[in-house]
Amino acid sequence: MRRHPRRGEAGREVSEAPAERAAASERGAEVGRRIGVGLMYGLWKPRVLGAWRVPARGPVILAVNHSHNVDGPMVMGVAPRPTHFLIKKEAFVGPLGSFLHGIGQLKVDRSVADRTAITRALGVLEQGGVLGIFPEGTRGDGDFASLRAGLAYFAVRSGASIVPVAVLGSTERRGRLFKQLPPLRSRVDVVFGDPFEAGDGSGRRTRKALDEATVRIQERLTAHLENARRLTGR
């Protein structure tokens, strides 16, 4: 079920000038990427397919399926560019919250129209950075079956390309020592798809245009996931 932001949420124009947007740290995100490389390859055996499809420059949105808490850190660690993920505010507690801020991640309150998160995410894209989004809004089956309209808004508003990303294998088995994580040294596949534009070329940002963009996005993400499963046998 698609959910559009109400009037005053992401569907409404955000009026802040670029200079007024609190920029997420690109240097911090690069530090986070390097930490992720060490952790993900040290704890598991990522198999990365199609990373070369991520544009080397310019604004990009990574649209990631989400079935396990390790999916975000896994993509952060294997992506070829530093990534700023929109992460639920509940994760920003104590030292972990300070760490996430330090590595350029973006806190979002999913229960309200979080204008601060919206403006900071747009700021990342305006600066030519990479924004990571779980378009389903929360952890679930990871099949892109229920998309929220936020991804369409960010893509249409910014003009950024969307790169679909499928993370497979993170929920197949539980670890022996840490049951909430995949087994240590198990293989997790991360498959990057071809970049695409969400808009129809008209530049429209109306509710109808966002509805249509959301349908196009869902079709592309679902097709990519099916292809990724064929490629990996999962």
N, C-alpha and C positions, 0 to 999 in steps of 0.2 A: 504494500500500500504506500503510495507516494504521499509525502506530507510537505506542503509548501509553508514557508514562513508566513506568519500573519503580517498584516500591514504594520510596518515598523520593525520587522525582522529583516532577514537576509534579502527578501524580495524587494525591499525598499532601498533606494539609493543611499549609500553611505556618504555623508557630505564632508567628512574630514579631509583636509588637504594632505597630500602624501607626507609632507614634513611633520604633520601633527601625529602621524601614526607611530606608535612605539615599535621600532624595528626589532625583530628577533635577530639574535646574533648569528651571522653567517660563519664567523670564526668558531663560535660555540657549536654550531651544527656540524662543522668539520671535525671538531674534537669528538663530538658524539658519534660521528661515523667511524672514526678510528677506534674508539672504544668498542663500538658495535662489531667491527671487524674482528677484533681480538676475542670478544666474548662468544660471538656466534660460531666462529670457526674453531674456537677452543672447546666449546661445550657440545656442538653438534657438527654435522657434516652437510653444510648447505650445498645444494646443486643449483647453480644459477644459470638460467637460460634467457637469452635475449636482452641482456643488460645493455648491449650496444644500441638498442632501439630508443633508449632514453636520450632526447636531444642534449647535446653537449653544452648548449648555451640557451639562455632565454627562459621565460617562465614555464614551468611544467607542474602539472598536478598528477601525483601518483594515486590512483584509485585502487585501494587494496581490499580484498575480501578479508573478513575478520571472524575467525572461529576460535582463536586462542590468544592469550595475553602476550605470547612470544612473537606474534606476527609482526607487530610494529617494530620492535627492536631488531628482528631478523631483516626486515626490509631496510631499516636504517643502516644496518651493518653491511649489506651486500649491494646496495644501490651505488651507482657510479658517481653520484653527486650528493653533497650534504642535503639532508631532508629535514624540514620543519613539520612535524606532525601536529595535528589538532588532537589533543588528549583530554579526556574528561577531567574535570577539576578535582574529582575525588582522589586522583593519583598524586596531586600536588600537596602532599602532607609531609611536614617535617623535613629531614635531610633530603628525601627523595624529591620533594618539590623544588628545593633549591638547586638540586642537581639537574632536574629537567629544564628549569629556567636557564641554567648555565649552559646547557648544550642546545639552546635555541628552540626548544619545544614550546607549543602554544597551549595554554590552558583554556578550556571552553566549558561553560556551564550549559549543559544540555537541557535544563529545565526551563530556561528563559531565553529571550532574545538577547544573546550575548554580543552586544555591539563592539565591545573591546576585542573579543576574539575575531569577529568579522573584519574589523579594520586592520588588525595585525596580520591576519591571513592575507588580505588583499595587499598589504604592505610588502609581504614576502614576494608575492607575484610581481608587483610593480618594480621591485628591485631585481627582477630576473631570476628569482630563486625557485626552489622546489618545495611544493606544499604536499604533504602526505595526508590523505583523507580516507577514513573508513566510511564509504557512502551509505552503508546500512545503518550507521549511527550508533550501533552497539554490537557487542559480540553475539554471534548467533551461529547459524549453519554455514556461514561463509559462502553462500551461493548467489549473492547479489539479487535475491528474490524481492527484497523490499528496500527500495532506494528513497532516501530523503532528497529534497530539492536543493540542499545546500551545495552539493557538488555542481549541479547545473548553474546555480547562481555564480559561484566563483569562476567557473570556466567561461560563461558568457560575459560576465562583467569584465574579466581580466583579459580575455582572448587567449588564455594559456591553453596549450595542448594537454590532453588527458592521456596518460599512459596507464592502461590496465595492468594490474599486478595480481597474480594468483599465488598464494602461499598454500602449499599442499603437504600434508604429512605431519603437521604440528599436533593433530588431535587423534592420530591413528592408535597410539598406545600411550600408556602412562609410565612415567619413570618409576624405578624401584625406590630410589632414595627420596626423590621429590615428586610425589604423585601429581602435583599441579603442573609439572613440566613434561615435555616429551623426553623419552629415555636419552640419557647422555650418549653422545656419539651416534645417534640415529640420524638418518638422512631426512632433511627437509628441503623440498623443492620450491624455488622461487622463480616464477616465469613472468617475464616482462613482455607486454604486447606492443603492437604498433601504435604510435601516437595518433590521435584524431582530434578534430575540432567538434565541440558540442553544439555550437550555434549553426544557424542555417545561412549565415552570410549576410543577413539583413541588418544585424546590429541591434535587433529588438530585444528589450529586456522586460517585456510584459509578462503577466502571469501565464498567458497562453504560450508565449515563446519558451518560457521556462518549463512548462508542462511538456511541450514537444521535445525540448532538449533532453529532459529527464528520460523520456521514452527512448530516444536515440542512444543515450548513454547506457541505459539498461540493456538494450539489445547488444551493444558492442561489448559490454563487460561480461554478459552471459555467454556470448559466443567465444570470448577469450578464455573463460574458465573451462568451457567444454573442450576447447583445443588444448589447453594446458593439461587437462586430465588425460587426453589421448597421448600427448607427447610423453608424459611421465608414467603412464600406466596406473594412475591413482584415481 
